[in-house]
Amino acid sequence: MRAGAQTEVWAPRATRVRLRRLGDDGSTLDEREMTSGPGGWWQVDAALADGERYGFVLGDGDQLRPDPRSRRQPDGVHAASAAFDETAFTWTDGAWTGRQLAGGLIYELHVGTFTPSGTFDAAIDRLSHLVELGVTHVELLPVNAFNGPWNWGYDGVLWYAVHEGYGGPRGYQRFVDAAHAHGLAVIQDVVYNHLGPSGNYLPEFGPYLRAGSRTTWGDSIDLDQTPVRDYIIDNALMWLRDRHVDGLRLDAVHALHDDSRTHILKQLAERADALSAHEGRPLTLIAESDLNDPTLILPREAGGYGLTAQWSDDWHHAVHVALTGETSGYYADFAAPDAIEKVTDGGFFHDGTFSSFRDHVHGAPIPHEVPAWRLVTFTQDHDQIGNRAAGDRLSATLSDDRLAVAAVLTLTAPGTPMLFMGEEWGASTPWQFFTSHPEPELGRATAEGRIAEFARMGWDAAVVPDPQDPKTFERSHLDWGELASSRHARLLDLYRRLAALRRELPELTEPGIREPSVDLVVPADEPERRAFRIDRGGLSILINLTSADVEFDVAGQVLLATREFASTTDGTILLSESAAIVRR
């Protein structure tokens, strides 16, 4: 809805539209016929007060439908919308000038499982933890309205509304305002490539979906329709402008099927840059893409889309294989001896090379001029943990020593590092795939589909948790009591020291990485039994994944070591299954 003195809704598929207003008890107060206008827009002279319940009735039926642009759904995605006055909140962040991504540290969290109560207000109480950790950007998994009490957030059906269970849009405003008061930028994960399976009434209004064109999650969004493109652009601007968000993480942009002259991502980047200039603060757009295509982050002057950054799954895969030795599925190629070198020096491993998992040549090289911070790098994230059969973190299988090595790799990477909530203390709680579809048939199909998917990959069905079981959701909550354990506290202290070094040492945020900088010291056949040295300017990051002592021919001041080490008289350093940072 576009509201003011007039209430409007885009509904080109409707032959008749009525605006129905309801009382607090759900009874109908009045119902007014709307007038059809140009381009499929319907209008009526009616201003809605903050909190007033309303919806639209399409055709000659009697079913109320929520507003496609609803900003609040107090009773769920199947019920009436509520008018929401964004300007009624008193912001205190007038002095906030934002944070650029370069040199930053991102922390990804799911509001519903970050704290025991799973609300924005509860998350506010933990912001000081993130500040002490050294985080600069908080990235929230999707918070848009979805059906049921809990969900990862990627089943959203009303993109403008905020899930009421988290605290709704007013709670969201409080969170962003508090984050800025703590010096933290907020990045919001948004899903523009598909709609969830329950509560999606948009196709009744207009051609939001492209028939016959499917993604992994259902029909693709019809980007041939200008109002649908506007629906996406206006949504993005709402987060950035009205809700003071500092950036957006764009989910699975490879599923955006757009053959228009100006790709939707380029259009979005242009509008975000214009808003950034007007607001006087950096606005960040980060793409998740399976394409390994540098076009996303190339400047528009160079023929790119001009997005700020993109996730680097290749970096994750190479480091995951090195840490764990797993080589099944898409990990197979990353057992190559040069995997760490390629992702460190060039960003992508598959940069025009053959991908055995995809069975074709994949990706393209990133031009040398592109700064390294435009790749977001991580050893754990919601997908790489949650889409494992049991949702097990690295802490479930790796030793404390190896978790410490993972920390060093993550926070000394040339890209912009990202942590997944709880990673910083080696959280023992899993992060599992959970849903709460109220429809029994949908819940059953989700659970059966999950089991069948992992069965095809050779997993034992017995270890796959039922996503509809409330215990799956409960298990995925962080246990903050673990911080009282000396074991977890030691790892947290390491992450804090590493984040401090990133702030202190310019070499660790140096944007240029386009020179050979990785030396494979122990080239074992098994990737988890190798040792290598990564040089960044005057620093050397020494990584030993073997259980034996390895000599590194580097002399200098050891700034940090994850275990005791020895220095020889001839200027070498001996490490055993540990990591160190040395200033040469």
Sequence and secondary structure as in RCSB ss.txt:
>XXXX:A:sequence
MRAGAQTEVWAPRATRVRLRRLGDDGSTLDEREMTSGPGGWWQVDAALADGERYGFVLGDGDQLRPDPRSRRQPD
GVHAASAAFDETAFTWTDGAWTGRQLAGGLIYELHVGTFTPSGTFDAAIDRLSHLVELGVTHVELLPVNAFNGPW
NWGYDGVLWYAVHEGYGGPRGYQRFVDAAHAHGLAVIQDVVYNHLGPSGNYLPEFGPYLRAGSRTTWGDSIDLDQ
TPVRDYIIDNALMWLRDRHVDGLRLDAVHALHDDSRTHILKQLAERADALSAHEGRPLTLIAESDLNDPTLILPR
EAGGYGLTAQWSDDWHHAVHVALTGETSGYYADFAAPDAIEKVTDGGFFHDGTFSSFRDHVHGAPIPHEVPAWRL
VTFTQDHDQIGNRAAGDRLSATLSDDRLAVAAVLTLTAPGTPMLFMGEEWGASTPWQFFTSHPEPELGRATAEGR
IAEFARMGWDAAVVPDPQDPKTFERSHLDWGELASSRHARLLDLYRRLAALRRELPELTEPGIREPSVDLVVPAD
EPERRAFRIDRGGLSILINLTSADVEFDVAGQVLLATREFASTTDGTILLSESAAIVRR
>XXXX:A:secstr
 B SSEEEEE TT S EEEEEE TTS EEEEEE EE GGGEEEEE    TT EEEEEETT   EE  TT S  TT
 TTS EE   GGGS    TT     STT  EEEE HHHHSSS SHHHHHTTHHHHHHHT  EEEE   EE SSS 
  STT SEEEEE GGGTHHHHHHHHHHHHHHTT EEEEEE  S   SSS  HHHHS  EEEEEEETTEEEE TTS
HHHHHHHHHHHHIIIIIS   EEEETTGGG    SSS HHHHHHHHHHHHHHHHTS  EEEE  SS  GGGTS G
GGTS   SEEE HHHHHHHHHHHH   SGGGGGGGSTTHHHHHHHTS S SSEEETTTTEEE     TTS GGGE
EE S  HHHHHTSTT   GGGTS HHHHHHHHHHHHTSSSEEEEETTGGGT  S        SSHHHHHHHHHHH
HHHHHHTT  GGGS  TTSHHHHHHTS  GGGGGSHHHHHHHHHHHHHHHHHHH GGGG S   S  EEEEE  S
SGGG EEEEEETTEEEEEE SSS EEE   SEEEEESS  EE TTS EEESSEEEEEE 
